[in-house]
Structure formats: C-alpha cells, structure tokens
C-alpha cells in the first residue's frame, strides 16, 4: 500500500521548546517509517514580522540542527528550508489570484495579531495562502498541526477544492489536518492556563527550551506553578492545571499510561517530588539531543549539505507541480521547461 504523504512546517523564529518537541517533533520522528514525510523550515513565514537578518539566518540553521538531532533522518524524510525551493513563493502568487479576500480576513490568527499591531503588513494577511501552497504543492494527505493552526489547514482545503473546481480537474490532493492526541498541548510552566509558546520562551520560567542546560531545566520545573494541594493525579479541575500539565509532560516523555504515571508518584511527598521527577526525565530525553546538536553545529558544511539535498528532492516534486499550475492557468512556460 502506498504511504500517505505528510507535510509539516515549523518557523525558525523563537526558541524551540519541549512543547514543540512533545506536540510535534517527537511524533514526526516516530512516524518516519509509516509515512512519506516532508519537513519544512518555513523561513518565509517568519518575515510576516520584522526580523534581524543575521539572527534569522542563525536560527534557521539552528532549528535544522535541532530537528536532525531529535531524530529526523534525511535518509527517510525530506528536510529543507522553504526559501530554498522557489516554487513555494511562486505558487503563493498563483493561489492568491483564486483566493477570495474574505477567506483571509476571517482567519482567527490574523484578527488576533492584527489587533495588536499599529501597522499590519500584507504578509500577515497572506500568510495562510503561502501555507496552503506549502502543503498542496506536495499533494500532502496529512498535515500534523496544533489546534491553533487547524483553521489554516482548513483554508488550504478550501483553496485546493476551489482550484480543482475552477480548472475542472482533480489536480490538488485535499489535505486533512491531524492533531496528535498525546502531548499536543503543553502549557506554560509559569502559567498553566496558556499554551507554552515559542514567542514567550525567552521569558525565564515559561518554557523548557530544548537546548537548555540541565541546571536551567531543573530550575524551570522547580519554579512551575501548581496549587496549595498535595494530590498528584490527572484532574480536569482548572485549579489543578499546573499539576495536570506536569503529569502530561511526564506522560508524553515516558510514553506511560495515566495509571502508570500516577503510580510513579504514589509515594511522592508532595509537589516538590513531582517537579523533580518530571525535570529528571526531561533532562535525560534532551541530553542526547543537545549533544548531537553541538556536533552538527560544529560542522556547518555537513549541515548545509543535508539541507541542500533536501531542497533538491523537494524542488523535484514542487517545481513540476508549479509548472503544471502555470500551464493550467494560461502562462507560457520557458523553452526547455520540464513537463
């Protein structure tokens, strides 16, 4: 049976943290043998807000190294940088020309983010069309996302269906959003009522970043917000959000059931033991990742070779798809273009 194709994108801005790892990267690694995976570092999406050029360049390479260190295998999966495959930007323009403006204005993230900005850049509005192009250029069947990105994948579905209807062809695969059940929503350690965020990862105590040293990880967990009780059990009560978050992290890292997790802390003397126990398993799972990361960053030529190979493979699929789009829309292809 033919493997389903999966497209996953992650921005290089901000500090990647355990929420990203447990909610996305860990699942990507585990599914490499079951699916045909395209993992894209979406640096073009980062430009929807002003960036320091040198920092963006470093963060892009750093994220690639983190993903490889986490277990993304370039022999099994395609890892590439979005801007290295020019078909993404070109496809975005073509899709812009068939996407109603109202579809973009209804996007929840656009409304939330634009309300906080004095000057709204066009890229912020158009972000979901570029994302749609990222996905449907590869005829991806599945797109693993968090709940906050589900609406954007639904827009990609609408755009794919509209294109197919306008040009009377089953040209694009209509993708499905996939929200992982385990570790999909890790909350902030300093405020367990809000999702752990890359944009807040620089705030000490909010997140455990994947490249943090063990001492910093232990400190972050020891400072984690809990409550005045002592019971260590999974509980949906909002007052127990901090404890529930710690148990959720422990469960996602260890792969144990809820009953097994609760049994591990049955003899705990209080939340101090819980925090220490969670910190220890996180430190151990991140230790080899950090060591492998350091090796990759020390050999930039090899890192760039891996990324160049990934871009070549991705372009080999995306460029013919783009050329077919151009022909369907009446654009004349340059002489010698591969059909």
C-alpha positions as CSV (number, residue, x, y, z in Angstrom):
1,X,0.0,0.0,0.0
2,X,1.3,3.5,-0.9
3,X,2.4,5.5,2.1
4,X,0.4,8.6,2.9
5,X,2.4,11.8,2.3
6,X,2.7,14.3,5.2
7,X,3.8,17.9,5.2
8,X,4.9,19.6,8.4
9,X,6.2,23.1,8.7
10,X,7.9,24.9,11.6
11,X,9.1,28.5,11.9
12,X,12.8,29.2,12.8
13,X,12.0,32.2,15.0
14,X,11.7,31.9,18.7
15,X,13.2,29.2,20.9
16,X,12.0,25.7,20.2
17,X,10.9,24.1,23.5
18,X,9.6,20.8,24.9
19,X,6.0,21.7,23.9
20,X,7.1,21.8,20.3
21,X,9.1,18.6,20.8
22,X,6.3,16.6,22.5
23,X,3.5,18.0,20.5
24,X,5.1,17.8,17.1
25,X,8.8,16.7,16.6
26,X,8.6,13.5,18.7
27,X,5.6,12.4,16.6
28,X,7.3,13.3,13.3
29,X,10.3,11.1,14.3
30,X,8.1,8.2,15.3
31,X,6.1,8.2,12.0
32,X,9.1,8.3,9.6
33,X,8.8,4.7,8.6
34,X,5.0,4.8,8.2
35,X,4.6,8.0,6.2
36,X,6.3,9.8,3.4
37,X,7.4,13.0,5.2
38,X,8.3,16.5,4.1
39,X,9.6,18.6,7.0
40,X,9.9,22.3,6.0
41,X,11.6,25.1,8.0
42,X,9.3,27.9,6.9
43,X,11.6,30.9,7.0
44,X,9.4,32.9,4.6
45,X,6.6,32.8,7.1
46,X,8.9,34.4,9.7
47,X,9.1,37.6,7.6
48,X,5.5,38.5,8.4
49,X,7.1,40.5,11.2
50,X,10.4,42.3,11.1
51,X,13.4,40.1,11.7
52,X,17.1,40.7,12.4
53,X,18.7,39.1,9.2
54,X,21.8,37.6,11.0
55,X,19.6,36.2,13.8
56,X,17.1,34.7,11.3
57,X,19.9,33.1,9.4
58,X,21.4,31.5,12.6
59,X,18.0,30.4,13.9
60,X,17.2,28.7,10.6
61,X,20.4,26.6,10.7
62,X,20.0,26.0,14.5
63,X,16.4,24.7,14.0
64,X,17.6,22.3,11.3
65,X,20.3,21.0,13.6
66,X,17.7,20.5,16.4
67,X,15.4,18.6,14.1
68,X,18.2,16.3,12.9
69,X,19.5,15.9,16.5
70,X,15.9,14.9,17.6
71,X,15.9,12.0,15.1
72,X,14.7,13.4,11.8
73,X,16.6,11.1,9.4
74,X,17.4,12.6,5.9
75,X,17.6,9.1,4.5
76,X,13.9,8.6,5.4
77,X,12.4,12.1,5.3
78,X,12.9,15.3,3.3
79,X,14.1,18.2,5.5
80,X,14.5,21.5,3.7
81,X,14.3,25.3,4.0
82,X,11.3,26.9,2.5
83,X,13.1,29.7,0.7
84,X,15.4,27.2,-0.9
85,X,12.5,25.9,-3.0
86,X,11.3,29.0,-5.0
87,X,8.1,27.1,-6.1
88,X,6.6,28.0,-2.7
89,X,6.7,31.8,-3.3
90,X,5.5,31.4,-6.9
91,X,2.7,29.1,-6.0
92,X,1.5,31.6,-3.4
93,X,1.0,34.3,-6.0
94,X,-0.9,31.9,-8.3
95,X,-3.1,30.8,-5.4
96,X,-3.6,34.5,-4.3
97,X,-5.3,35.1,-7.6
98,X,-8.0,32.5,-6.9
99,X,-8.4,33.1,-3.2
100,X,-11.3,35.4,-2.1
101,X,-10.1,38.2,0.3
102,X,-12.9,37.4,2.7
103,X,-11.5,34.0,3.4
104,X,-8.3,35.6,4.7
105,X,-10.0,38.3,6.7
106,X,-11.9,35.7,8.7
107,X,-8.8,33.9,9.9
108,X,-8.7,34.0,13.7
109,X,-5.0,34.4,14.0
110,X,-5.0,37.4,11.5
111,X,-7.7,39.1,13.5
112,X,-6.0,38.5,16.8
113,X,-2.5,39.5,15.7
114,X,-3.5,42.5,13.6
115,X,-5.5,43.9,16.5
116,X,-2.2,44.2,18.4
117,X,-0.3,45.9,15.7
118,X,-0.3,49.6,14.7
119,X,0.7,48.8,11.1
120,X,-0.4,45.4,9.7
121,X,1.9,44.0,7.0
122,X,0.4,42.3,3.9
123,X,2.4,39.2,4.7
124,X,0.4,38.7,7.9
125,X,-2.9,38.6,5.9
126,X,-1.4,36.4,3.1
127,X,0.4,34.0,5.4
128,X,-2.3,31.3,5.1
129,X,-2.1,31.3,1.3
130,X,1.6,30.7,1.4
131,X,0.9,27.9,3.9
132,X,-1.6,26.4,1.6
133,X,0.9,26.4,-1.2
134,X,3.5,24.8,1.1
135,X,1.1,21.9,1.7
136,X,-0.7,21.3,-1.6
137,X,2.4,21.6,-3.8
138,X,3.4,18.2,-2.4
139,X,-0.1,16.7,-2.7
140,X,0.1,16.1,1.1
141,X,-2.6,13.9,2.5
142,X,-2.0,14.9,6.1
143,X,-0.8,18.0,8.0
144,X,0.0,17.5,11.7
145,X,-0.8,20.7,13.5
146,X,-1.8,22.2,16.8
147,X,-5.4,23.3,17.4
148,X,-4.3,26.9,16.7
149,X,-3.3,26.1,13.1
150,X,-6.2,23.8,12.2
151,X,-8.1,26.7,10.6
152,X,-5.2,27.4,8.3
153,X,-5.2,23.8,7.1
154,X,-9.0,24.0,6.5
155,X,-8.3,27.1,4.4
156,X,-5.7,25.0,2.4
157,X,-8.5,22.5,1.8
158,X,-10.8,25.3,0.6
159,X,-8.2,26.6,-1.8
160,X,-7.3,23.2,-3.2
161,X,-11.0,22.5,-3.8
162,X,-11.6,25.9,-5.4
163,X,-8.7,25.4,-7.7
164,X,-9.9,22.0,-8.7
165,X,-13.3,23.4,-9.4
166,X,-12.2,26.4,-11.4
167,X,-9.9,24.3,-13.6
168,X,-12.2,21.3,-13.7
169,X,-9.6,18.8,-12.7
170,X,-8.7,16.7,-9.6
171,X,-5.3,18.5,-9.6
172,X,-4.6,19.0,-5.9
173,X,-5.0,16.5,-3.2
174,X,-7.3,17.9,-0.5
175,X,-5.3,17.7,2.8
176,X,-6.5,16.6,6.2
177,X,-5.4,18.3,9.5
178,X,-4.1,15.8,12.0
179,X,-4.0,16.9,15.7
180,X,-1.8,14.5,17.8
181,X,-3.6,13.1,20.9
182,X,-0.5,12.9,23.2
183,X,1.5,15.9,24.2
184,X,-0.4,18.1,21.7
185,X,-1.0,20.9,24.2
186,X,1.8,21.5,26.7
187,X,1.1,24.6,28.9
188,X,3.4,27.3,30.2
189,X,5.2,26.4,33.5
190,X,4.7,29.9,34.9
191,X,1.0,30.0,33.8
192,X,-0.6,26.6,33.1
193,X,-3.7,28.3,31.7
194,X,-1.8,29.3,28.5
195,X,-0.1,27.2,25.9
196,X,3.7,27.0,26.0
197,X,4.8,29.4,23.3
198,X,7.9,30.0,21.3
199,X,7.2,33.7,21.4
200,X,7.4,33.6,25.2
201,X,10.2,31.0,25.5
202,X,12.7,33.8,26.3
203,X,10.7,34.6,29.5
204,X,12.6,32.6,32.2
205,X,10.3,30.0,33.7
206,X,7.7,29.9,31.0
207,X,9.2,27.1,28.9
208,X,11.9,24.5,28.9
209,X,13.9,25.1,25.7
210,X,15.4,22.1,24.0
211,X,18.9,23.5,24.3
212,X,18.7,24.5,28.0
213,X,21.3,23.1,30.3
214,X,20.2,20.6,32.9
215,X,20.5,23.1,35.8
216,X,18.2,25.5,33.9
217,X,15.7,22.8,33.2
218,X,15.6,21.7,36.9
219,X,15.2,25.4,37.9
220,X,12.3,25.9,35.5
221,X,10.4,22.9,36.8
222,X,11.0,23.7,40.4
223,X,9.5,27.2,39.8
224,X,6.5,25.7,38.0
225,X,3.1,27.0,39.2
226,X,1.0,24.4,40.9
227,X,-1.6,24.9,43.7
228,X,-1.9,24.6,47.5
229,X,-2.9,20.9,47.5
230,X,-0.8,17.7,47.6
231,X,-2.7,15.1,45.5
232,X,-0.8,14.0,42.4
233,X,-3.4,12.8,39.9
234,X,-4.7,13.8,36.5
235,X,-7.5,16.2,37.1
236,X,-9.5,18.5,34.7
237,X,-10.2,21.0,37.5
238,X,-8.8,24.4,36.4
239,X,-7.3,24.8,39.9
240,X,-5.2,21.7,39.2
241,X,-4.0,22.9,35.8
242,X,-0.3,23.1,36.9
243,X,-0.2,19.6,38.3
244,X,-2.1,18.2,35.3
245,X,0.4,19.9,33.0
246,X,3.4,18.4,34.8
247,X,1.8,14.9,34.6
248,X,1.0,15.4,30.9
249,X,4.6,16.3,30.2
250,X,5.8,13.2,32.2
251,X,3.3,11.0,30.3
252,X,4.4,12.3,26.9
253,X,8.1,11.9,27.6
254,X,7.9,8.4,29.1
255,X,5.1,7.0,26.9
256,X,3.4,5.6,30.0
257,X,-0.4,5.4,30.6
258,X,-2.1,7.8,33.1
259,X,-2.4,4.9,35.6
260,X,1.3,4.2,35.3
261,X,2.2,7.9,35.7
262,X,0.1,8.2,38.8
263,X,1.7,5.0,40.2
264,X,5.1,6.5,39.7
265,X,4.2,9.4,42.0
266,X,2.1,7.4,44.5
267,X,4.8,7.7,47.2
268,X,5.7,11.3,46.4
269,X,5.9,13.5,49.5
270,X,4.4,16.5,47.6
271,X,4.7,18.6,44.5
272,X,8.4,19.1,45.0
273,X,8.9,15.4,44.3
274,X,6.6,15.7,41.2
275,X,8.6,18.6,39.8
276,X,11.9,16.9,40.4
277,X,10.7,13.7,38.8
278,X,9.4,15.4,35.7
279,X,12.6,17.5,35.4
280,X,14.8,14.4,35.5
281,X,13.0,12.6,32.7
282,X,13.0,15.7,30.6
283,X,16.8,16.3,31.2
284,X,17.5,12.7,30.1
285,X,15.5,12.8,26.9
286,X,17.0,16.2,25.9
287,X,20.6,15.2,26.8
288,X,21.5,13.2,23.7
289,X,19.6,15.8,21.5
290,X,21.7,18.6,22.8
291,X,25.0,16.6,22.3
292,X,24.1,15.7,18.7
293,X,23.1,19.4,18.1
294,X,26.5,20.6,19.2
295,X,28.2,18.2,16.8
296,X,26.0,19.3,13.9
297,X,26.5,23.0,14.5
298,X,30.3,22.4,14.7
299,X,30.2,21.1,11.1
300,X,28.2,23.7,9.1
301,X,29.4,22.2,5.8
302,X,27.7,18.9,6.5
303,X,24.6,20.6,7.8
304,X,24.3,22.7,4.6
305,X,24.9,19.6,2.5
306,X,21.9,17.8,4.2
307,X,19.7,20.9,3.7
308,X,20.8,21.3,0.0
309,X,19.9,17.7,-0.7
310,X,16.5,18.1,1.0
311,X,15.8,21.2,-1.1
312,X,16.8,19.3,-4.3
313,X,14.4,16.5,-3.5
314,X,11.6,18.9,-2.5
315,X,12.1,21.0,-5.7
316,X,12.0,17.9,-7.8
317,X,8.4,17.4,-6.7
318,X,7.2,21.0,-6.2
319,X,8.6,22.5,-9.4
320,X,6.8,20.2,-11.9
321,X,3.6,20.7,-9.9
322,X,4.1,24.5,-10.2
323,X,4.8,24.2,-13.9
324,X,1.5,22.3,-14.4
325,X,-0.3,25.0,-12.4
326,X,1.1,27.7,-14.7
327,X,0.0,25.8,-17.8
328,X,-3.5,25.3,-16.5
329,X,-3.7,29.0,-15.7
330,X,-2.6,30.0,-19.2
331,X,1.0,31.0,-18.5
332,X,3.6,30.2,-21.2
333,X,6.5,28.2,-19.8
334,X,10.1,29.0,-20.8
335,X,11.6,26.9,-23.6
336,X,13.1,23.7,-22.3
337,X,10.9,23.5,-19.1
338,X,10.4,20.0,-17.9
339,X,6.8,19.0,-18.1
